[in-house]
Amino acid sequence: MIGVATSVAFAPVALAPMAATAQPAAEAAPKLANKAAAAKVLECSKEARAKGLHGKPSQKFVLKCEKGQM
């Protein structure tokens, strides 16, 4: 059979909109802890900049500050 043409038909597919997912209360608590930790990092970072620290000395300072060792 020479010159046989084949065709393929695809059925249209309807995409469902993604539903907004509500976060369970159990997941909300760690995010609040993360916000508190982020605020502490920003505070320590500002303190490091005020002391004129940059690079590795700044990183070490911020890590110690986060742990409350400063």
Rosetta constraint file for C-alpha pairs under 8 A:
AtomPair CA 23 CA 27 HARMONIC 6.43 0.50
AtomPair CA 23 CA 28 HARMONIC 6.98 0.50
AtomPair CA 24 CA 28 HARMONIC 6.77 0.50
AtomPair CA 25 CA 29 HARMONIC 6.92 0.50
AtomPair CA 26 CA 30 HARMONIC 7.77 0.50
AtomPair CA 27 CA 31 HARMONIC 6.86 0.50
AtomPair CA 28 CA 32 HARMONIC 6.48 0.50
AtomPair CA 29 CA 33 HARMONIC 6.47 0.50
AtomPair CA 30 CA 34 HARMONIC 6.13 0.50
AtomPair CA 31 CA 35 HARMONIC 6.20 0.50
AtomPair CA 32 CA 36 HARMONIC 6.36 0.50
AtomPair CA 33 CA 37 HARMONIC 6.21 0.50
AtomPair CA 34 CA 38 HARMONIC 6.01 0.50
AtomPair CA 35 CA 39 HARMONIC 6.12 0.50
AtomPair CA 36 CA 40 HARMONIC 6.30 0.50
AtomPair CA 37 CA 41 HARMONIC 6.26 0.50
AtomPair CA 37 CA 66 HARMONIC 8.00 0.50
AtomPair CA 38 CA 42 HARMONIC 6.24 0.50
AtomPair CA 39 CA 43 HARMONIC 6.19 0.50
AtomPair CA 40 CA 44 HARMONIC 6.13 0.50
AtomPair CA 40 CA 66 HARMONIC 6.41 0.50
AtomPair CA 41 CA 45 HARMONIC 5.94 0.50
AtomPair CA 41 CA 62 HARMONIC 6.84 0.50
AtomPair CA 41 CA 66 HARMONIC 6.32 0.50
AtomPair CA 42 CA 46 HARMONIC 6.12 0.50
AtomPair CA 43 CA 47 HARMONIC 6.31 0.50
AtomPair CA 44 CA 48 HARMONIC 6.19 0.50
AtomPair CA 44 CA 61 HARMONIC 7.81 0.50
AtomPair CA 44 CA 62 HARMONIC 5.33 0.50
AtomPair CA 44 CA 65 HARMONIC 5.91 0.50
AtomPair CA 44 CA 66 HARMONIC 6.87 0.50
AtomPair CA 45 CA 49 HARMONIC 6.27 0.50
AtomPair CA 45 CA 58 HARMONIC 7.63 0.50
AtomPair CA 45 CA 62 HARMONIC 5.93 0.50
AtomPair CA 46 CA 50 HARMONIC 6.15 0.50
AtomPair CA 47 CA 51 HARMONIC 6.35 0.50
AtomPair CA 48 CA 52 HARMONIC 6.42 0.50
AtomPair CA 48 CA 53 HARMONIC 5.36 0.50
AtomPair CA 48 CA 54 HARMONIC 7.69 0.50
AtomPair CA 48 CA 58 HARMONIC 5.77 0.50
AtomPair CA 48 CA 61 HARMONIC 6.67 0.50
AtomPair CA 48 CA 62 HARMONIC 6.87 0.50
AtomPair CA 49 CA 53 HARMONIC 5.54 0.50
AtomPair CA 49 CA 54 HARMONIC 7.15 0.50
AtomPair CA 49 CA 58 HARMONIC 7.66 0.50
AtomPair CA 53 CA 57 HARMONIC 6.03 0.50
AtomPair CA 53 CA 58 HARMONIC 4.84 0.50
AtomPair CA 54 CA 58 HARMONIC 4.82 0.50
AtomPair CA 54 CA 59 HARMONIC 7.70 0.50
AtomPair CA 55 CA 59 HARMONIC 6.34 0.50
AtomPair CA 56 CA 60 HARMONIC 6.12 0.50
AtomPair CA 57 CA 61 HARMONIC 6.13 0.50
AtomPair CA 58 CA 62 HARMONIC 6.14 0.50
AtomPair CA 59 CA 63 HARMONIC 6.20 0.50
AtomPair CA 60 CA 64 HARMONIC 6.26 0.50
AtomPair CA 61 CA 65 HARMONIC 5.98 0.50
AtomPair CA 61 CA 70 HARMONIC 7.91 0.50
AtomPair CA 62 CA 66 HARMONIC 6.01 0.50
AtomPair CA 63 CA 67 HARMONIC 6.49 0.50
AtomPair CA 64 CA 68 HARMONIC 6.31 0.50
AtomPair CA 64 CA 69 HARMONIC 5.12 0.50
AtomPair CA 64 CA 70 HARMONIC 6.12 0.50
AtomPair CA 65 CA 69 HARMONIC 5.60 0.50
AtomPair CA 65 CA 70 HARMONIC 5.03 0.50
